[in-house]
Amino acid sequence: MREHWASGHEDTKRSLKRRDWIKMPENGMGIVIHDVHRESE
């Protein structure tokens, strides 16, 4: 279980480093989904 939590923690840290992912989507865009596992670094 700790390995699972650690993996999720690392994913969260990687996501929060992506400032372009954190900004609000443009009006009328609805939702935006980013997949940290498919994004090249």
PDB file of N, CA, C, O and CB in Angstrom:
ATOM      1  N   MET A   1       0.828  -1.189   0.000  1.00  0.00           N
ATOM      2  CA  MET A   1       0.000   0.000   0.000  1.00  0.00           C
ATOM      3  C   MET A   1       0.871   1.251   0.000  1.00  0.00           C
ATOM      4  O   MET A   1       0.555   2.231  -0.675  1.00  0.00           O
ATOM      5  CB  MET A   1      -0.941  -0.001   1.207  1.00  0.00           C
ATOM      6  N   ARG A   2       1.957   1.221   0.749  1.00  0.00           N
ATOM      7  CA  ARG A   2       2.839   2.402   0.785  1.00  0.00           C
ATOM      8  C   ARG A   2       3.444   2.704  -0.584  1.00  0.00           C
ATOM      9  O   ARG A   2       3.632   3.867  -0.942  1.00  0.00           O
ATOM     10  CB  ARG A   2       3.963   2.193   1.808  1.00  0.00           C
ATOM     11  N   GLU A   3       3.746   1.662  -1.342  1.00  0.00           N
ATOM     12  CA  GLU A   3       4.277   1.861  -2.698  1.00  0.00           C
ATOM     13  C   GLU A   3       3.220   2.542  -3.585  1.00  0.00           C
ATOM     14  O   GLU A   3       3.541   3.425  -4.380  1.00  0.00           O
ATOM     15  CB  GLU A   3       4.715   0.497  -3.322  1.00  0.00           C
ATOM     16  N   HIS A   4       1.986   2.127  -3.439  1.00  0.00           N
ATOM     17  CA  HIS A   4       0.879   2.713  -4.194  1.00  0.00           C
ATOM     18  C   HIS A   4       0.716   4.195  -3.837  1.00  0.00           C
ATOM     19  O   HIS A   4       0.556   5.030  -4.727  1.00  0.00           O
ATOM     20  CB  HIS A   4      -0.436   1.944  -3.915  1.00  0.00           C
ATOM     21  N   TRP A   5       0.757   4.518  -2.560  1.00  0.00           N
ATOM     22  CA  TRP A   5       0.643   5.906  -2.116  1.00  0.00           C
ATOM     23  C   TRP A   5       1.818   6.733  -2.620  1.00  0.00           C
ATOM     24  O   TRP A   5       1.637   7.863  -3.072  1.00  0.00           O
ATOM     25  CB  TRP A   5       0.565   5.976  -0.586  1.00  0.00           C
ATOM     26  N   ALA A   6       3.012   6.176  -2.544  1.00  0.00           N
ATOM     27  CA  ALA A   6       4.205   6.893  -3.007  1.00  0.00           C
ATOM     28  C   ALA A   6       4.114   7.193  -4.500  1.00  0.00           C
ATOM     29  O   ALA A   6       4.511   8.267  -4.950  1.00  0.00           O
ATOM     30  CB  ALA A   6       5.476   6.076  -2.709  1.00  0.00           C
ATOM     31  N   SER A   7       3.593   6.244  -5.256  1.00  0.00           N
ATOM     32  CA  SER A   7       3.426   6.450  -6.694  1.00  0.00           C
ATOM     33  C   SER A   7       2.446   7.588  -6.969  1.00  0.00           C
ATOM     34  O   SER A   7       2.700   8.440  -7.821  1.00  0.00           O
ATOM     35  CB  SER A   7       2.941   5.157  -7.371  1.00  0.00           C
ATOM     36  N   GLY A   8       1.345   7.600  -6.259  1.00  0.00           N
ATOM     37  CA  GLY A   8       0.366   8.681  -6.409  1.00  0.00           C
ATOM     38  C   GLY A   8       0.933  10.022  -6.000  1.00  0.00           C
ATOM     39  O   GLY A   8       0.630  11.042  -6.619  1.00  0.00           O
ATOM     40  N   HIS A   9       1.748  10.031  -4.970  1.00  0.00           N
ATOM     41  CA  HIS A   9       2.381  11.268  -4.508  1.00  0.00           C
ATOM     42  C   HIS A   9       3.329  11.804  -5.579  1.00  0.00           C
ATOM     43  O   HIS A   9       3.346  13.007  -5.842  1.00  0.00           O
ATOM     44  CB  HIS A   9       3.144  11.031  -3.180  1.00  0.00           C
ATOM     45  N   GLU A  10       4.107  10.936  -6.191  1.00  0.00           N
ATOM     46  CA  GLU A  10       5.023  11.338  -7.263  1.00  0.00           C
ATOM     47  C   GLU A  10       4.251  11.865  -8.467  1.00  0.00           C
ATOM     48  O   GLU A  10       4.649  12.865  -9.065  1.00  0.00           O
ATOM     49  CB  GLU A  10       5.914  10.157  -7.683  1.00  0.00           C
ATOM     50  N   ASP A  11       3.157  11.209  -8.830  1.00  0.00           N
ATOM     51  CA  ASP A  11       2.327  11.680  -9.939  1.00  0.00           C
ATOM     52  C   ASP A  11       1.786  13.081  -9.656  1.00  0.00           C
ATOM     53  O   ASP A  11       1.767  13.936 -10.542  1.00  0.00           O
ATOM     54  CB  ASP A  11       1.165  10.704 -10.192  1.00  0.00           C
ATOM     55  N   THR A  12       1.349  13.309  -8.425  1.00  0.00           N
ATOM     56  CA  THR A  12       0.820  14.620  -8.046  1.00  0.00           C
ATOM     57  C   THR A  12       1.899  15.685  -8.144  1.00  0.00           C
ATOM     58  O   THR A  12       1.649  16.771  -8.668  1.00  0.00           O
ATOM     59  CB  THR A  12       0.247  14.580  -6.625  1.00  0.00           C
ATOM     60  N   LYS A  13       3.096  15.390  -7.648  1.00  0.00           N
ATOM     61  CA  LYS A  13       4.196  16.349  -7.733  1.00  0.00           C
ATOM     62  C   LYS A  13       4.539  16.667  -9.189  1.00  0.00           C
ATOM     63  O   LYS A  13       4.778  17.826  -9.528  1.00  0.00           O
ATOM     64  CB  LYS A  13       5.433  15.806  -7.007  1.00  0.00           C
ATOM     65  N   ARG A  14       4.566  15.643 -10.054  1.00  0.00           N
ATOM     66  CA  ARG A  14       4.854  15.870 -11.474  1.00  0.00           C
ATOM     67  C   ARG A  14       3.788  16.747 -12.109  1.00  0.00           C
ATOM     68  O   ARG A  14       4.099  17.635 -12.902  1.00  0.00           O
ATOM     69  CB  ARG A  14       4.953  14.536 -12.226  1.00  0.00           C
ATOM     70  N   SER A  15       2.539  16.501 -11.762  1.00  0.00           N
ATOM     71  CA  SER A  15       1.435  17.284 -12.326  1.00  0.00           C
ATOM     72  C   SER A  15       1.510  18.745 -11.896  1.00  0.00           C
ATOM     73  O   SER A  15       1.315  19.643 -12.715  1.00  0.00           O
ATOM     74  CB  SER A  15       0.091  16.687 -11.904  1.00  0.00           C
ATOM     75  N   LEU A  16       1.793  18.989 -10.617  1.00  0.00           N
ATOM     76  CA  LEU A  16       1.832  20.356 -10.099  1.00  0.00           C
ATOM     77  C   LEU A  16       3.009  21.152 -10.652  1.00  0.00           C
ATOM     78  O   LEU A  16       2.967  22.382 -10.649  1.00  0.00           O
ATOM     79  CB  LEU A  16       1.899  20.335  -8.587  1.00  0.00           C
ATOM     80  N   LYS A  17       4.043  20.489 -11.120  1.00  0.00           N
ATOM     81  CA  LYS A  17       5.178  21.188 -11.736  1.00  0.00           C
ATOM     82  C   LYS A  17       4.815  21.747 -13.102  1.00  0.00           C
ATOM     83  O   LYS A  17       5.476  22.665 -13.590  1.00  0.00           O
ATOM     84  CB  LYS A  17       6.375  20.249 -11.865  1.00  0.00           C
ATOM     85  N   ARG A  18       3.775  21.207 -13.727  1.00  0.00           N
ATOM     86  CA  ARG A  18       3.356  21.639 -15.059  1.00  0.00           C
ATOM     87  C   ARG A  18       2.437  22.850 -14.935  1.00  0.00           C
ATOM     88  O   ARG A  18       1.218  22.698 -14.851  1.00  0.00           O
ATOM     89  CB  ARG A  18       2.644  20.486 -15.820  1.00  0.00           C
ATOM     90  N   ARG A  19       3.006  24.033 -14.922  1.00  0.00           N
ATOM     91  CA  ARG A  19       2.216  25.258 -14.746  1.00  0.00           C
ATOM     92  C   ARG A  19       1.154  25.406 -15.836  1.00  0.00           C
ATOM     93  O   ARG A  19       0.079  25.949 -15.579  1.00  0.00           O
ATOM     94  CB  ARG A  19       3.135  26.485 -14.748  1.00  0.00           C
ATOM     95  N   ASP A  20       1.443  24.929 -17.047  1.00  0.00           N
ATOM     96  CA  ASP A  20       0.457  25.040 -18.125  1.00  0.00           C
ATOM     97  C   ASP A  20      -0.748  24.145 -17.860  1.00  0.00           C
ATOM     98  O   ASP A  20      -1.819  24.386 -18.418  1.00  0.00           O
ATOM     99  CB  ASP A  20       1.094  24.678 -19.472  1.00  0.00           C
ATOM    100  N   TRP A  21      -0.601  23.125 -17.029  1.00  0.00           N
ATOM    101  CA  TRP A  21      -1.716  22.246 -16.698  1.00  0.00           C
ATOM    102  C   TRP A  21      -2.583  22.843 -15.592  1.00  0.00           C
ATOM    103  O   TRP A  21      -3.763  22.507 -15.489  1.00  0.00           O
ATOM    104  CB  TRP A  21      -1.199  20.873 -16.275  1.00  0.00           C
ATOM    105  N   ILE A  22      -2.026  23.709 -14.776  1.00  0.00           N
ATOM    106  CA  ILE A  22      -2.732  24.243 -13.618  1.00  0.00           C
ATOM    107  C   ILE A  22      -3.666  25.393 -13.992  1.00  0.00           C
ATOM    108  O   ILE A  22      -4.668  25.619 -13.314  1.00  0.00           O
ATOM    109  CB  ILE A  22      -1.736  24.709 -12.576  1.00  0.00           C
ATOM    110  N   LYS A  23      -3.347  26.120 -15.062  1.00  0.00           N
ATOM    111  CA  LYS A  23      -4.165  27.290 -15.409  1.00  0.00           C
ATOM    112  C   LYS A  23      -5.592  26.864 -15.780  1.00  0.00           C
ATOM    113  O   LYS A  23      -5.831  25.743 -16.229  1.00  0.00           O
ATOM    114  CB  LYS A  23      -3.519  28.072 -16.581  1.00  0.00           C
ATOM    115  N   MET A  24      -6.504  27.776 -15.581  1.00  0.00           N
ATOM    116  CA  MET A  24      -7.915  27.533 -15.887  1.00  0.00           C
ATOM    117  C   MET A  24      -8.091  27.418 -17.397  1.00  0.00           C
ATOM    118  O   MET A  24      -7.428  28.132 -18.150  1.00  0.00           O
ATOM    119  CB  MET A  24      -8.814  28.666 -15.314  1.00  0.00           C
ATOM    120  N   PRO A  25      -8.977  26.528 -17.852  1.00  0.00           N
ATOM    121  CA  PRO A  25      -9.234  26.428 -19.291  1.00  0.00           C
ATOM    122  C   PRO A  25      -9.944  27.683 -19.797  1.00  0.00           C
ATOM    123  O   PRO A  25     -10.589  28.401 -19.033  1.00  0.00           O
ATOM    124  CB  PRO A  25     -10.079  25.173 -19.604  1.00  0.00           C
ATOM    125  N   GLU A  26      -9.813  27.929 -21.091  1.00  0.00           N
ATOM    126  CA  GLU A  26     -10.476  29.081 -21.694  1.00  0.00           C
ATOM    127  C   GLU A  26     -11.994  28.921 -21.580  1.00  0.00           C
ATOM    128  O   GLU A  26     -12.504  27.803 -21.504  1.00  0.00           O
ATOM    129  CB  GLU A  26     -10.052  29.243 -23.180  1.00  0.00           C
ATOM    130  N   ASN A  27     -12.706  30.043 -21.568  1.00  0.00           N
ATOM    131  CA  ASN A  27     -14.175  30.014 -21.485  1.00  0.00           C
ATOM    132  C   ASN A  27     -14.747  29.154 -22.602  1.00  0.00           C
ATOM    133  O   ASN A  27     -14.297  29.219 -23.747  1.00  0.00           O
ATOM    134  CB  ASN A  27     -14.761  31.447 -21.562  1.00  0.00           C
ATOM    135  N   GLY A  28     -15.734  28.354 -22.259  1.00  0.00           N
ATOM    136  CA  GLY A  28     -16.407  27.514 -23.232  1.00  0.00           C
ATOM    137  C   GLY A  28     -15.691  26.202 -23.520  1.00  0.00           C
ATOM    138  O   GLY A  28     -16.188  25.385 -24.294  1.00  0.00           O
ATOM    139  N   MET A  29     -14.534  25.992 -22.908  1.00  0.00           N
ATOM    140  CA  MET A  29     -13.762  24.795 -23.169  1.00  0.00           C
ATOM    141  C   MET A  29     -14.274  23.591 -22.397  1.00  0.00           C
ATOM    142  O   MET A  29     -13.995  22.454 -22.776  1.00  0.00           O
ATOM    143  CB  MET A  29     -12.324  25.035 -22.836  1.00  0.00           C
ATOM    144  N   GLY A  30     -15.010  23.816 -21.331  1.00  0.00           N
ATOM    145  CA  GLY A  30     -15.488  22.696 -20.513  1.00  0.00           C
ATOM    146  C   GLY A  30     -14.389  22.208 -19.590  1.00  0.00           C
ATOM    147  O   GLY A  30     -13.910  22.957 -18.738  1.00  0.00           O
ATOM    148  N   ILE A  31     -13.987  20.959 -19.755  1.00  0.00           N
ATOM    149  CA  ILE A  31     -12.924  20.413 -18.913  1.00  0.00           C
ATOM    150  C   ILE A  31     -11.718  20.050 -19.770  1.00  0.00           C
ATOM    151  O   ILE A  31     -11.834  19.825 -20.974  1.00  0.00           O
ATOM    152  CB  ILE A  31     -13.422  19.177 -18.131  1.00  0.00           C
ATOM    153  N   VAL A  32     -10.574  19.998 -19.129  1.00  0.00           N
ATOM    154  CA  VAL A  32      -9.331  19.588 -19.778  1.00  0.00           C
ATOM    155  C   VAL A  32      -8.732  18.469 -18.946  1.00  0.00           C
ATOM    156  O   VAL A  32      -8.659  18.575 -17.722  1.00  0.00           O
ATOM    157  CB  VAL A  32      -8.326  20.791 -19.928  1.00  0.00           C
ATOM    158  N   ILE A  33      -8.309  17.408 -19.592  1.00  0.00           N
ATOM    159  CA  ILE A  33      -7.728  16.265 -18.894  1.00  0.00           C
ATOM    160  C   ILE A  33      -6.286  16.076 -19.362  1.00  0.00           C
ATOM    161  O   ILE A  33      -6.007  16.081 -20.561  1.00  0.00           O
ATOM    162  CB  ILE A  33      -8.567  14.972 -19.141  1.00  0.00           C
ATOM    163  N   HIS A  34      -5.377  15.910 -18.407  1.00  0.00           N
ATOM    164  CA  HIS A  34      -3.974  15.651 -18.703  1.00  0.00           C
ATOM    165  C   HIS A  34      -3.608  14.290 -18.111  1.00  0.00           C
ATOM    166  O   HIS A  34      -4.005  13.970 -16.990  1.00  0.00           O
ATOM    167  CB  HIS A  34      -3.051  16.787 -18.135  1.00  0.00           C
ATOM    168  N   ASP A  35      -2.868  13.511 -18.847  1.00  0.00           N
ATOM    169  CA  ASP A  35      -2.437  12.192 -18.383  1.00  0.00           C
ATOM    170  C   ASP A  35      -0.930  12.226 -18.152  1.00  0.00           C
ATOM    171  O   ASP A  35      -0.141  12.190 -19.097  1.00  0.00           O
ATOM    172  CB  ASP A  35      -2.820  11.075 -19.411  1.00  0.00           C
ATOM    173  N   VAL A  36      -0.550  12.296 -16.894  1.00  0.00           N
ATOM    174  CA  VAL A  36       0.867  12.412 -16.545  1.00  0.00           C
ATOM    175  C   VAL A  36       1.673  11.210 -17.033  1.00  0.00           C
ATOM    176  O   VAL A  36       2.886  11.313 -17.214  1.00  0.00           O
ATOM    177  CB  VAL A  36       1.024  12.561 -15.035  1.00  0.00           C
ATOM    178  N   HIS A  37       1.019  10.088 -17.245  1.00  0.00           N
ATOM    179  CA  HIS A  37       1.724   8.878 -17.680  1.00  0.00           C
ATOM    180  C   HIS A  37       1.955   8.841 -19.189  1.00  0.00           C
ATOM    181  O   HIS A  37       2.740   8.023 -19.670  1.00  0.00           O
ATOM    182  CB  HIS A  37       0.944   7.649 -17.260  1.00  0.00           C
ATOM    183  N   ARG A  38       1.297   9.698 -19.930  1.00  0.00           N
ATOM    184  CA  ARG A  38       1.486   9.726 -21.380  1.00  0.00           C
ATOM    185  C   ARG A  38       2.251  10.962 -21.834  1.00  0.00           C
ATOM    186  O   ARG A  38       2.578  11.090 -23.013  1.00  0.00           O
ATOM    187  CB  ARG A  38       0.142   9.670 -22.082  1.00  0.00           C
ATOM    188  N   GLU A  39       2.530  11.845 -20.934  1.00  0.00           N
ATOM    189  CA  GLU A  39       3.221  13.087 -21.249  1.00  0.00           C
ATOM    190  C   GLU A  39       4.722  12.869 -21.193  1.00  0.00           C
ATOM    191  O   GLU A  39       5.236  12.349 -20.202  1.00  0.00           O
ATOM    192  CB  GLU A  39       2.802  14.210 -20.285  1.00  0.00           C
ATOM    193  N   SER A  40       5.435  13.264 -22.254  1.00  0.00           N
ATOM    194  CA  SER A  40       6.900  13.167 -22.198  1.00  0.00           C
ATOM    195  C   SER A  40       7.425  14.341 -21.390  1.00  0.00           C
ATOM    196  O   SER A  40       6.832  15.420 -21.389  1.00  0.00           O
ATOM    197  CB  SER A  40       7.533  13.152 -23.635  1.00  0.00           C
ATOM    198  N   GLU A  41       8.517  14.129 -20.716  1.00  0.00           N
ATOM    199  CA  GLU A  41       9.047  15.159 -19.818  1.00  0.00           C
ATOM    200  C   GLU A  41       9.917  16.127 -20.556  1.00  0.00           C
ATOM    201  O   GLU A  41      10.448  17.062 -19.955  1.00  0.00           O
ATOM    202  CB  GLU A  41       9.825  14.538 -18.687  1.00  0.00           C
TER     203      GLU A  41
END
